[in-house]
Amino acid sequence: MNDRQFPIIGITTYSRSESGEFTLPGAYVDAIQAAGGVPILFPPNQPEPARLLEIIDGLVFSGGGDIAPEAYGGSHHPTIYMVDAERDEFELTLAKQAMASKIPILGICRGMQILTVASGGALITHVPEVYGDQIHHRLDHPRRPIEHPVQINPQSRLGEWLGTELTVVSWHHQAVQTVPEGWRQVAQAADGLVEAIEHLHHPWLIAVQWHPELSSVESIHPRLFAALVKAAGGNEEGR
């Protein structure tokens, strides 16, 4: 990590499309730029993930399709979609290597699940079968996001930055089943679903199940990206 005025933040991308393109929703890029960082994109075809850590000051694991159940000892489910072995292998490898470093890391939605699996945790393959329909964590037909409140532990970094109750943009059907060793749960939905985790020992390692990049810039969600960029730039306020 360097004391840069404009920290470089790596962001993982979606899998290769049928036309051969790697893509990422622009909201991730916009959020990092608005926070004062310089985003660079990491497609999942990189042969040496460890080398990527040498050129960045912070890292975001983005959202996207489901992780293959084989990666965490889960069972197949008809709702699983967009599984990509190349992306799974790349991101799980990168996550393990990044967590062994001191680089600031933020996981978003699938990114939270990647960090969970890379740390030895397991996932719920389809949230409604476990938590019912008290809270909708996404809408289907077609798939699209929905808002709902979450409660945040006031004795956490997220609580310091975002407060104790927050309305989030949610877009997922899988979630953390077991919080891995070395992490703690710091936010939950009204139905009890794990909405955020923080690492107990890493200098800056946080994951959220919601999509802060999809919230209004007038909301408090940009504070999360600001904290990441500050930490990546060597600013103690972000830690």
N, C-alpha and C positions, 0 to 999 in steps of 0.2 A: 504494500500500500504506500502511495506517495503523497506528499503534501502538494497536490496540484490545485490550481485555482479552478480548473474545470476537470473533475475526476472522470475517468473513462469507465463506463459501466457496460459490461457485456450482458446481452439479453439472448436467451435461447429462442430459436424460431420453431415454427411448425414443421411438420414433415414435408417431404417433397410432394408436390401435387401431381396429378396425372399428366399435366403438361410439362413437368420437370422443374417447376419453380418452387423455391423455398419462400414462405411468406410469414408475416407477422402483423397483427392488427396495429395500426399506427398509433393507437392510444398509449401503448407501452413507450414508444419512442417519444411521444409528446410529453408524457409524464416525467421522464428522465430529463429531457431538455428543459422543461419548465422549472425543475428543481436545480438546474445549474450543472447537470452532468452532460457528458458526451456519450451517446449510445452507440455501440457497435453490435452487430448481430452475429450470432453463432449458430449456423445451420448444423443439423445433426450428422453431417457427413465428415466431420473432422477426425482424422486418424489418431491424433495425439492430443487429447483433451487437456492434459497437464500443461502443455505449452501455452494454452490460451490464458492461463492464470498469470503468466509472466507479463502480459501486456495490458491488464485491466486493474482497476482499483476497487471495483465492486461488481456484483453479479446478480442478475435477476433470472430465476427460473420461471418461465411464462406458463400460461394456461394452454389448453389444447385437448387432444383426444385422450382416451383411457390408457392406462398402463396394463400390459399383459398380466393376467392373474398369476401366471407362472413365476413372476418376479417376486411375489410376496406370499406364495402358497395359497392363493385364493382359488375360487371356483369360477368357471365360465358362466356367463349370464347373457341372455338374449339382448339386453340393452347395451352391452359393451360395444363401443364403436371407435373408429379411427385408431386402432392399435397399430403401432409402427415399431418393429423390432429395432431398426436403426436408431430411431430417436430414443427409445427406452435405454438401449445399451450406452449410447453417447451420454445421455443426461445422468443416468445412474453412476457411470464412471466419473463424470465431471463433478457430480455432487459429492462423492466420497473424497475426491482429491481436494475440492474446494473447502469442505468442512475440516480437513486436516490442516488447512492454512488459517491465517487470521483475516482473510479477505471478507469484507461485509457481504452478506448474502440475504436476499429476499426471495421467498417462494410465494407464488401467486396461483391459487386453484390447483391445477395439475402440478405446479411447482411445489406446493405444499406436500402433495402426495409423493412426488419424487423424493423429496428430502426425508419423508417418513419411511419410505421403502428402503432408501439408501442407508438409513439408520437402523434397520431391522424391524420396523413396524409393519403392521398389516392394514389393509383397506377394506371398507365396506363396498361390495361390488355394485349395490343399487340401494341408495338411501331410503326410498319409500318402503322397502321390505323390512327395514329395521326401525325406522322412525315414524312411519305412517305419513299422513298428509296434514298433520297439524301445522307444519311450516312447509311451504313449497320452496325448494332450493333451486329450481329452474322450472320453466314452462315447456311443455312438449307440443308437437304437432302444429307448427314447427318448433324446434328447440330455440329458446330465447331466454334472456335473463329476466329476473324478477327481484324486487326489493323486499327485504325483511330486516327486523332489528336483531342485533347481537348484544350480548352483555360482555364487558371486558373487565378483567381483574384490575382494580385500581393500583395494586402493587406490582405492576408490570410496566415494561417500556411502552407497550401499546396504550395502556391506561394513561400514562403521562402525556402522550402525544395526542391521543384521540378521545379521551374521556372514558366514561364507564358504560355508556350505552350509545349505540351507533346504528344508523340505517345503512345497510350495505347492498351492493349489487351482486346477486348470487346467480351462478350459472354452472351447476354441476349436479351429477347424480351419483358420484362416488365421494367418499370421505374417509378420514382417518378412523380406523377401528381401534387400534391400540397406539397410544402415545409412546414413542420409543424411549428407551433408557437414555438419560442425558438431556431430555427435553421436559418441558412442563406445559400443560394446557393453560392458556391465558384468556381465552374467549370461547363463548358457546352461544348457540341459538336457543330459543325458548324450548325446543324439543330435546335439548341436551347434546345436539351434534357439536363436535369439536370444530370451532371456527378459527382458532389461531393457536400457534405454539411458539415458544421461545426456547432457545438452547440455554442450558444452565452454565456452560463453561466457555463456549466460543465467544469472542469479543462482540460480534454483531451477527446474529443468525436468527432470523424471524421468518415465519411463514403464516400466511392467511389464506383461508378457503375462499374468500370473496374476491371480487375484482375491483380494487381501489382505482385502477386506471380508467374505469368506466364511469366513475362518479364525477359530478360537476366540479370544475376547477374552483368554484365558490364554496365548496364543501371543505371539511377538514381532512379529507382523505389525502390530498397532496402532501400533508405533513409527513406521511410515511415515506414517500419518495425523497422528501427534503432531508429526512433523518438519514436515509441510506446514503445519499450523495455527500452529506456532511461527514459521515463516518468514513466514507471512501476517500475523502479529501484530507483525512487526518484531523478533522474537527471533533473534539471530545464531546460536543453537544449531541452528536449523532450516535454516541455510544451508550 
